[in-house]
Amino acid sequence: MPIEFTVFKGSPDGAIRQEVTRRDDLRHDDVFIRITHSGVCFTDVHFRNTDMALGHEGTGVVEATGPDAKILKKGDRVGWGYLHDCCGHCRQCLTGWETLCAERKMYATADLNQGSFGSHAVWREAFLFKIPENISNEDAGPLMCGGSTVFNALHVAQVRPTARVGVVGVGGLGHLAIQFAAKMGCQVVVFSGTDSKKDEAMKLGAIEFHATKGVKELKLGKPIDNLLVTTSSQPDWQQYLNIMAPGGVISPLSIDENDLKVPYLPLLQNGLRVQGGIVSARQVHRDMLEFAAVHNIKPVKMTFPMTLEGVKESLKTLEDGKMRYRGVLVAGK
C-alpha cells in the first residue's frame, strides 16, 4: 500500500513549507525509516530557496524493509548522509570512490521529495549506516555529514598520527575535525578569528590556538603538515601557505562559490597539495562511526523540535552565526 509522510521543504522565496510526500510500496532493498533526529547543516541553508525537501543528516528507526533487504530489520537504528545511490559498476564505484561516480545520487540533485527534515523517509539499505550502540541518534545526526566530511579529508590526505594538523575555524565542521585529529594522535593547531573559542578548542583536543583577526603574519614554532579549512568563506591563502611544511596538504572544506586563487610559486616550491573532497565513501563512513564510538567523539549541539517552527528557528540560528556548533532537530520534542 502507498506510504505517506511529512517533509519540510524549501521554496523559491526561501519560505519553509510543510508538505506530504507519497511513495509506492517498498521495492528491492528499500527501507522505511521513522526519523528521530536530523542534523542541521549550512548546506540546508544554501538550498532553502529550492523547491525540495531539506535535510541530509538523518537518523531514525527502521519501520519496514523491502523484499531484497538483507541486513536491516525492524527496530534497527540507522543513519544516512549526502549520498543516496550510485551506479555500482564504474571504476569509481568498484574502487571505493562511489562519491565520485558520474551517476551518483546526492542531496539536492536527486530524491528531492524527501530529506531528513520530516517524519519518515525511504532509502536504499545499501546506503544506510547502522548506528553503534554507544552513540545516540541525537549525537549521530551531525556525524552523517559533518563528521563524514572531516573524517574523509583526514583519510584522503593520509594524515599520520605524527602530523601537525591545522584546523581553520571552530564551528560545525571545525569542532569535529579537532576531535577526530586529536584522537588520531595528531598535534592539533587551531586558527580562529578571536580568542573567544580558545578554551573550548583546547578542551576538544587542540594543543595550540592562534587568533587571526588583524594578524598580518602567522608565527608558529613548527609548520603544519595538514590544514583543514572549515570556515564559511576562504581564508587569506598567502598567510596559511607560509606556515605549511614542505609536501603539506591543504583540504578546503568550505562551501564557497568564488574561484580558488592560491599563490602559485609557494605551491610549486614547497610541493604543496590542495586536496578537494566531499563526504566519505561508505566504508570510510562506517570507519568514521566506529572511530567516533570507540573514542567518544560527539558534536557540541543545540536542539530544536522537528516542527515547522523548529526548522525555521534552527536555520535562522545557523544563518545568524549563533549555532554552537551543530543544530539537531528532535522528533517529538
Secondary structure, 3 states (H helix, E strand, C coil): CCEEEEEEECCCCCCCEEEEEEECCCCCCEEEEEEEEEEECHHHHHCCCCCCECCCEEEEEEEEECCCCCCCCCCCEEEECCEEECCCCCHHHHCCCHHHCCCCEECCCCCCCCCCCECEEEEEHHHCEECCCCCCHHHHHHHHCHHHHHHHHHHHCCCCCCCEEEEECCCCCHHHHHHHHHHCCCEEEEEECCHHHHHHHHHHCCCEEEECCCCCCCCCCCCEEEEEECCCCCCCHHHHHCCEEEEEEEEECCCCCCCCCCCHHHHHHCCCEECCCCCCCHHHHHHHHHHHHHHCCCCCEEEEECCHHHHHHHHHHHHCCCCCCEEEEECCC
